[in-house]
Amino acid sequence: MRNRIYFAAHATLLLPLNAGVNDQGIAYYEARAKGGAAAIITGCHLIGPMSTQTPKPPSHLADERTIPDLKKCADVIHKHGARAICQLGVIGRLADTRPFGGVTWGPSSVRLDLAPMTWEIPHEMEREEIEQVVDEYRKAAKNVKAAGYDGIEIMGAGGLLNHQFLSPRLNFRNDEYGGSLENRLRLQIDCIDAVREAMGNELILGFKMPGDDFIDGGLTLDEAKEIARALEATGKVDYLTVVAGLYIIISTHVPPMYYPLGPFVYLSSEIKKAVKKINVNCMAKVNDPGQANKIIADGHADMIGMVRTLICDPEFVNKARDEREDEIRACVTCEEACYGRYRRGLHVSCSYNPQAGRELQLPIVPVTTRKKVMVIGGGVSGLETARVAALRGHQVSLYEREGELGGQVRIAAMAFGRTDFEEMPRYYTKQMKLLDVEVHLETEVTPEMVAEMKPDAVVVATGSVPLELDVPGADQKNVVEPRSVLQGKVEVGQHVVVIAGEHNMQALTTADTLAEKGKKVQVLTEAFYAGSQAPFATCQTVYTRLLRAGAIITNLTAVKEIRGNTVITRNVFTDAEGRIEGVDTVVAAMGGKAENALYCALRGKARELYAVGDCRQPRLIPQATLDGLRVGIKL
């Protein structure tokens, strides 16, 4: 392979229900192949009807009617010099019977309620059904080979069916498929045998395996070493990719911002020591070229699988190769638009690469008529607008009233554990220089200035101001808002009540920052839980931190009044009143209010006028940058 970095398989929700590929999925993979990745692992592709339960054929890769689309995908990947590998798997008990009926399959019919996530109790698979799985692996492998792929990866991790058989936390069978590790490995060996038989010896065969389940009663690293040795002993597997977690503790599966770089590299390192010759790959939060090179140089892994890193910047590998590291759009692991969207049933994208997953719908092409474009506001929506417009060939000037670019992202980076957000302003500042965008800092734009400049198009990206709490007593001096707290503009007492009115991460990260400083914190939310619209892995991590710090999180509770140092609450369903005494500071995280006065003043006075980001509607980073991309393309 041309280098040691590959685009690892992951759920995208870009692919059709039939588990094959479509034009948008192919465009998504093509961008990463073109960007220099050594291999693209597509999927996870589901192999049989018990994996999908979809109503329309072809419903799985065991059906040969999926071959033409697979071949189209492989050909496109090969066109850019990358290898095409197809990941095959079975969902098992993680499936949902509600869309199409049927049953979920698992090794054992046991509960798995590890709050706050729940799943159905699966049907315990009979021997004939296990044999069916093996047979459909064989059929799918035959079809993948016919499509011209270079190899296959069996999904034996991530909590899918093969992992479920491996893990003693989920497999309680007393037949030849359960109990001892040898028995729990039986399905894996049978699948490997079937796939190798169908694909022959000339293609690559990999196995994605768990390095540690990180739950009580689950697989441990010691058992993972035994699994690796057993898989190597088959003589049929070319590489192992080692990952963490059982999809229960999502933050181990998708490490958020609070985790250090490469938090689970040690798992692959230990597995590599346990085997003899087989290649061992690592994954999870490797998003820096120097970090990647050191992992390989120190012998911790043979290759590195990247997902979010290459979603964020498809050209990561090319830029690293060409020693343009400072041009890399580095993933900040915010989780908002990749796994966060996936959890909501939406296709993956990226907070500051909104073109990801939309390569066909939103191509960036050169302009035919160059315009003089004036962008007002240096937050991420204005910066993305300026970047895209300049990239297309427009003459762009950008005006920001503060002394630095970045807007609210800079404030968000001031919260504990959120410093990775500083990468966004760094990247955009570099892009403004590369694209010759004329940047004016500490400049307050007026309608008169716009009239004097006479731009062809004006884009207003003036952001938002904090939305005020509207209850009696909200005007007291001890009632503050999160932006001022994080910037250190206000004093915060020892006993703090944080009102989570925006339902994302603003309240939780502010509360976490205060708890880290030793404050006594209580979070109130009218929702079923604070952060109900927040990315799950991040929310899970911050909840853990808050609760360990002794914070109290109270749901279904509204603030009725603030009277001195007393917060009077009410239950949103019963109206039952409560009181919190001795409160020094109330932090009202209510979200934002569009700061659109300039936009309104410019209506009818500019040739072309657009509003982007919070100026249009207070939302999150992914929506703000998507506004910027769309307007940058429209100009």
Residue pairs with C-beta under 8 A, 6 or more apart in sequence:
1 38
1 39
1 83
1 303
2 36
2 38
2 81
2 82
3 36
3 37
3 38
3 317
3 321
4 38
4 292
4 296
4 302
4 303
4 304
5 36
5 37
5 38
5 292
5 303
5 304
5 306
5 316
5 317
6 37
6 38
6 39
6 40
6 41
6 83
6 85
6 281
6 303
6 304
6 305
6 306
7 29
7 32
7 33
7 37
7 39
7 40
7 41
7 305
7 306
7 307
7 310
8 41
8 241
8 283
8 305
8 306
8 307
9 41
9 42
9 43
9 44
9 87
9 153
9 155
9 208
10 44
10 307
10 348
11 44
11 342
11 348
12 25
12 28
12 342
12 347
12 348
12 357
13 341
13 342
13 345
13 346
13 347
13 348
14 22
14 24
14 25
14 28
14 347
14 348
14 357
15 21
15 22
15 25
15 43
15 45
16 22
16 25
17 52
17 54
17 56
17 59
18 52
18 54
18 56
18 57
18 58
18 59
18 60
18 63
18 66
19 45
19 46
19 47
19 51
19 52
19 59
19 60
19 61
19 66
20 45
20 58
20 61
20 66
20 69
20 70
21 29
21 42
21 69
21 70
21 72
21 73
22 69
23 360
24 357
24 359
24 360
24 361
25 42
25 73
26 72
26 73
26 76
27 359
27 360
28 356
28 357
28 359
29 40
29 42
29 73
29 76
29 77
30 76
30 77
30 79
30 80
30 359
31 314
31 356
31 359
32 40
32 82
32 310
32 314
33 40
33 76
33 77
33 79
33 80
33 81
33 82
34 80
34 314
35 310
35 313
35 314
35 315
35 316
35 317
35 318
36 315
36 316
36 317
36 318
36 320
36 321
37 82
37 306
37 310
37 317
38 82
38 83
38 303
38 317
39 82
39 83
39 84
39 85
39 150
40 77
40 82
40 83
40 84
40 85
41 85
41 86
41 87
41 153
41 305
42 73
42 77
42 84
42 85
42 86
42 87
43 86
43 87
43 88
43 89
43 153
43 155
44 87
44 88
44 89
44 155
44 158
44 160
45 61
45 86
45 87
45 88
45 89
45 140
46 52
46 60
46 61
46 88
46 89
46 90
46 91
47 60
47 61
47 62
47 88
47 89
47 90
47 133
47 136
47 137
47 139
47 140
48 60
48 62
48 90
48 132
48 133
48 136
48 140
49 59
49 60
50 90
50 102
50 105
50 129
50 132
50 133
51 60
51 89
51 90
51 91
51 95
52 59
52 60
53 59
53 95
53 97
53 99
53 100
53 101
53 102
54 100
55 100
57 63
57 65
58 65
58 66
60 66
60 136
60 140
61 70
61 86
61 88
61 139
61 140
61 143
61 144
62 136
62 139
62 140
62 143
63 143
64 143
64 146
66 143
66 147
67 143
67 146
67 147
68 147
70 86
70 143
70 144
70 147
70 148
70 149
71 146
71 147
71 148
73 84
73 147
74 84
74 147
74 148
74 149
74 150
75 148
77 83
77 84
78 84
78 148
83 150
83 151
83 204
84 148
84 149
84 150
84 151
85 149
85 150
85 151
85 152
85 153
85 204
85 206
86 144
86 147
86 149
86 151
86 152
86 153
87 152
87 153
87 154
87 155
87 208
88 137
88 140
88 141
88 144
88 152
88 153
88 154
88 155
88 195
89 154
89 155
89 158
89 160
89 161
89 162
90 105
90 133
90 155
90 160
90 161
90 162
91 104
91 160
91 161
92 104
92 105
92 106
92 122
92 160
92 161
92 164
93 104
93 105
93 106
93 112
93 119
93 120
93 122
93 161
93 164
93 170
94 104
94 119
94 159
94 160
94 247
95 104
95 105
96 104
96 120
97 103
97 104
97 120
103 122
103 123
104 119
104 120
104 122
104 123
105 122
105 123
105 125
105 129
105 161
106 122
106 123
106 124
106 125
106 161
106 164
106 170
107 124
107 125
107 161
107 164
107 165
107 170
107 171
107 172
107 173
107 177
107 178
108 122
108 124
108 170
108 171
108 172
108 173
108 178
109 121
109 122
109 123
109 124
110 121
110 170
110 172
111 121
112 118
112 119
112 169
112 170
112 248
113 119
114 215
114 248
114 249
116 529
117 248
117 250
124 173
125 133
127 175
130 177
130 187
133 161
133 187
133 191
134 187
134 190
134 191
134 194
135 194
137 154
137 191
137 194
137 195
138 194
138 195
138 197
138 198
139 198
141 152
141 194
141 195
141 198
141 199
142 198
142 199
144 152
144 199
145 198
145 199
145 200
145 203
149 203
150 203
150 204
151 199
151 203
151 204
151 205
151 206
151 238
152 195
152 199
152 203
152 204
152 205
152 206
153 205
153 206
153 207
153 208
153 241
154 162
154 188
154 191
154 192
154 195
154 205
154 206
154 207
154 208
155 162
155 163
155 208
156 162
156 163
156 166
156 188
156 207
156 208
156 209
156 210
157 163
157 208
157 209
157 210
157 241
157 243
158 208
158 243
158 245
158 247
158 253
159 245
159 246
159 247
159 248
159 253
162 187
162 188
162 191
163 170
163 210
163 246
164 170
164 171
165 171
165 177
165 178
165 184
165 186
165 187
165 188
166 184
166 185
166 188
166 209
166 210
166 219
166 227
167 184
167 210
167 213
167 218
167 219
167 246
168 184
168 217
168 218
168 219
169 213
169 215
169 216
169 217
169 218
169 219
169 246
170 246
171 177
171 178
171 184
172 178
173 179
173 183
175 183
176 183
176 186
177 183
177 184
177 186
177 187
178 184
181 223
181 226
181 227
181 230
182 230
185 227
185 230
188 207
188 227
188 231
189 230
189 234
192 205
192 207
192 231
192 234
192 236
192 237
193 234
193 236
195 205
196 205
196 236
199 205
204 238
204 239
205 236
205 237
205 238
206 237
206 238
206 239
206 240
206 241
206 281
207 231
207 237
207 239
207 240
207 241
208 240
208 241
208 243
209 224
209 227
209 228
209 231
209 240
209 241
209 242
209 243
209 271
210 219
210 224
210 242
210 243
210 244
210 245
210 246
211 221
211 224
211 242
211 243
211 244
211 264
211 267
211 268
211 270
211 271
212 218
212 219
212 220
212 221
212 224
212 244
212 245
212 264
212 267
213 219
213 220
213 245
213 246
213 248
214 244
214 245
214 246
214 249
214 252
215 246
215 248
215 249
218 246
219 227
219 246
221 267
221 270
224 242
224 267
224 271
225 270
225 271
225 274
228 240
228 242
228 271
228 274
228 275
228 278
228 280
229 274
229 275
231 237
231 240
231 278
232 240
232 275
232 276
232 277
232 278
237 278
238 278
238 279
239 278
239 279
239 280
239 281
239 302
239 303
240 271
240 275
240 278
240 279
240 280
240 281
241 280
241 281
241 282
241 283
241 305
242 264
242 267
242 268
242 271
242 280
242 281
242 282
242 283
243 253
243 264
243 267
243 283
243 284
244 252
244 253
244 263
244 264
244 267
244 284
245 252
245 253
247 253
249 540
250 339
250 536
250 537
250 540
251 258
251 259
251 537
251 538
251 540
251 541
252 264
253 537
254 308
254 335
254 338
254 339
254 537
255 263
255 264
255 284
255 285
255 333
255 537
256 333
256 334
256 335
256 535
256 537
256 538
256 541
257 332
257 333
257 334
257 335
257 417
257 418
257 420
257 421
257 538
258 417
258 538
258 541
258 542
258 545
259 285
259 333
259 541
260 285
261 285
261 286
261 287
261 288
261 291
262 282
262 284
262 285
262 286
262 291
262 295
263 284
263 285
264 282
264 283
264 284
265 282
265 284
265 286
265 295
265 300
265 301
266 300
267 282
268 280
268 281
268 282
268 300
268 301
269 282
269 299
269 300
269 301
271 280
272 280
272 299
272 300
272 301
272 302
279 302
279 303
280 301
280 302
281 301
281 302
281 303
281 304
281 305
282 295
282 300
282 301
282 304
282 305
283 304
283 305
283 306
283 307
285 308
285 333
286 292
286 295
286 304
286 306
286 309
287 306
287 308
287 309
287 312
287 330
287 331
287 333
288 330
289 316
289 320
289 325
289 328
290 325
292 304
292 320
295 301
295 304
296 302
296 303
296 304
306 316
307 338
308 331
308 333
308 338
308 350
309 316
309 330
309 331
310 316
310 317
311 331
311 338
311 348
311 349
311 350
311 353
311 356
312 329
312 330
312 331
312 332
312 350
312 352
312 353
312 356
313 319
313 328
313 329
313 330
313 331
313 353
314 353
314 356
315 328
316 328
316 329
319 325
319 327
319 328
320 328
326 430
327 430
327 431
327 434
328 427
329 352
329 353
329 427
330 423
330 427
331 350
332 351
332 352
332 420
332 421
332 423
332 424
333 420
334 351
334 420
334 421
334 535
334 538
334 621
335 535
335 536
335 537
335 538
336 351
336 535
336 620
336 621
336 622
337 348
337 349
337 350
337 351
337 354
337 356
337 621
337 622
338 348
338 349
338 350
339 348
339 535
339 536
339 537
340 534
340 535
340 536
341 347
341 348
341 349
341 622
342 348
343 535
343 536
347 357
348 356
348 357
349 356
349 357
349 358
349 622
349 626
350 356
350 357
350 622
351 620
351 621
351 622
351 625
352 380
352 384
352 424
352 427
352 621
352 625
353 625
354 362
354 384
354 622
354 625
354 626
354 628
354 629
355 362
355 364
355 629
362 629
362 630
362 633
363 633
364 388
364 391
364 392
364 632
364 633
365 392
366 392
366 393
367 392
367 393
367 394
367 635
370 393
370 394
370 395
371 394
371 395
371 455
371 456
371 457
371 608
371 635
372 394
372 395
372 397
372 453
372 454
372 455
372 456
372 457
373 386
373 389
373 394
373 395
373 396
373 397
373 455
373 456
373 457
373 458
373 459
373 635
374 397
374 399
374 450
374 453
374 455
374 457
374 458
374 459
375 382
375 385
375 386
375 389
375 396
375 397
375 398
375 399
375 459
375 461
376 382
376 398
376 399
376 445
376 450
376 458
376 459
376 460
376 461
376 462
376 598
377 399
377 400
377 407
377 460
377 461
377 462
377 463
377 613
377 615
378 398
378 399
378 400
378 402
378 404
378 405
378 406
378 407
378 439
378 441
378 461
379 406
379 407
379 408
379 409
379 461
379 463
379 613
379 614
379 624
380 406
380 407
380 409
380 424
380 428
380 613
380 621
380 624
380 625
380 628
381 461
381 463
381 612
381 613
381 614
381 615
381 624
381 625
381 627
381 628
382 398
382 400
382 407
382 459
382 461
382 612
382 613
382 628
383 398
383 405
383 406
383 428
383 431
383 432
383 628
384 428
384 624
384 625
384 627
384 628
384 629
384 632
385 459
385 461
385 610
385 612
385 627
385 628
385 629
385 631
385 632
386 396
386 398
386 432
386 435
386 437
386 628
386 632
387 428
387 431
387 432
387 435
387 437
387 628
387 632
388 628
388 629
388 631
388 632
388 633
389 396
389 459
389 631
389 632
389 635
390 396
390 432
390 435
390 436
390 437
391 435
391 632
392 632
392 633
392 635
394 635
396 435
396 437
396 438
397 437
397 438
397 439
397 440
397 453
397 455
398 432
398 437
398 438
398 439
398 440
399 440
399 443
399 445
400 439
400 440
400 441
400 442
400 443
401 442
401 443
401 444
401 445
402 441
402 442
403 441
403 442
404 410
404 425
404 441
405 425
405 428
405 429
405 432
405 439
405 441
406 424
406 425
406 428
407 463
408 463
408 464
408 483
408 614
409 421
409 424
409 425
409 621
410 421
410 422
410 425
411 483
411 486
411 487
412 418
412 421
412 486
412 509
413 419
413 420
413 421
413 422
414 486
414 487
414 513
415 486
415 509
415 510
415 512
415 513
416 509
416 512
416 513
416 516
417 509
417 512
417 542
417 545
418 509
424 621
431 437
432 439
445 598
446 598
447 598
447 601
447 602
447 605
450 458
450 602
450 605
450 606
451 605
455 606
455 607
456 607
456 608
457 606
457 607
457 608
457 609
457 610
457 635
458 602
458 606
458 608
458 609
458 610
459 610
459 611
459 612
459 631
459 635
460 596
460 598
460 599
460 602
460 609
460 610
460 611
460 612
460 615
461 611
461 612
461 613
461 615
461 628
462 595
462 596
462 597
462 598
462 599
462 615
463 592
463 595
463 613
463 614
463 615
464 592
464 593
464 594
464 595
464 614
464 615
464 618
465 592
465 593
465 595
466 481
466 482
466 483
466 590
466 591
466 592
466 593
467 501
467 590
467 591
467 592
467 593
467 618
468 474
468 481
468 588
468 590
469 479
469 499
469 501
469 559
469 586
469 588
469 590
471 559
471 560
471 561
471 562
472 561
472 562
472 563
473 479
473 561
473 562
473 563
473 564
474 562
474 588
476 562
476 564
476 586
478 493
478 562
478 565
478 583
478 584
478 585
478 586
479 562
479 585
479 586
479 588
480 490
480 492
480 585
480 586
480 587
480 588
481 587
481 588
481 589
481 590
482 506
482 507
482 510
482 587
482 589
484 490
485 492
485 510
485 513
485 514
485 587
486 510
486 513
491 585
492 514
492 519
492 584
492 585
492 587
493 519
493 583
493 584
493 585
494 519
494 520
494 584
495 519
495 520
495 582
495 583
495 584
495 585
496 511
496 514
496 519
496 520
496 521
496 522
496 583
496 584
496 585
496 586
496 587
497 521
497 522
497 523
497 524
497 567
497 580
497 583
497 585
497 586
497 587
498 507
498 510
498 511
498 514
498 521
498 522
498 523
498 524
498 586
498 587
498 589
499 507
499 524
499 525
499 559
499 586
499 587
499 588
499 589
499 590
500 507
500 508
500 511
500 523
500 524
500 525
500 527
500 530
500 531
500 589
501 507
501 525
501 526
501 588
501 589
501 590
501 591
502 589
502 590
502 591
502 592
503 525
503 527
503 530
503 531
503 532
503 533
503 534
504 531
504 533
504 534
504 620
505 531
505 534
505 535
505 538
505 539
505 542
506 589
506 591
507 523
507 525
507 530
507 531
507 587
507 589
508 523
508 530
508 531
508 534
508 539
508 542
508 543
508 546
509 542
510 587
510 589
511 521
511 523
511 546
511 551
511 587
512 542
512 545
512 546
512 549
514 521
514 587
515 521
515 545
515 546
515 549
515 550
515 551
516 545
516 549
520 550
521 546
521 549
521 551
521 552
522 551
522 552
522 553
522 554
522 580
523 530
523 546
523 551
523 552
523 553
523 554
524 554
524 557
524 558
524 559
524 567
524 569
525 532
525 553
525 554
525 555
525 556
525 557
526 556
526 557
526 558
526 572
527 555
527 556
528 555
528 556
529 553
529 555
530 553
530 555
531 539
531 542
531 543
543 553
546 553
547 553
554 569
556 571
556 572
556 573
557 569
557 570
557 571
557 572
557 578
558 569
558 570
558 571
558 572
559 567
559 568
559 569
559 586
560 568
560 569
560 570
560 577
561 567
561 568
562 568
562 586
565 581
565 582
565 583
565 584
566 579
566 580
566 581
566 582
566 583
567 579
567 580
567 583
567 586
568 577
568 578
568 579
569 577
569 578
569 579
569 580
570 576
570 577
570 578
571 578
591 618
592 614
592 618
593 618
594 614
594 615
594 616
594 617
594 618
595 614
595 615
596 611
596 615
596 616
599 609
599 611
599 615
602 609
603 609
608 635
610 631
610 634
610 635
612 624
612 627
612 628
612 631
613 619
613 623
613 624
613 627
613 628
614 624
616 627
617 623
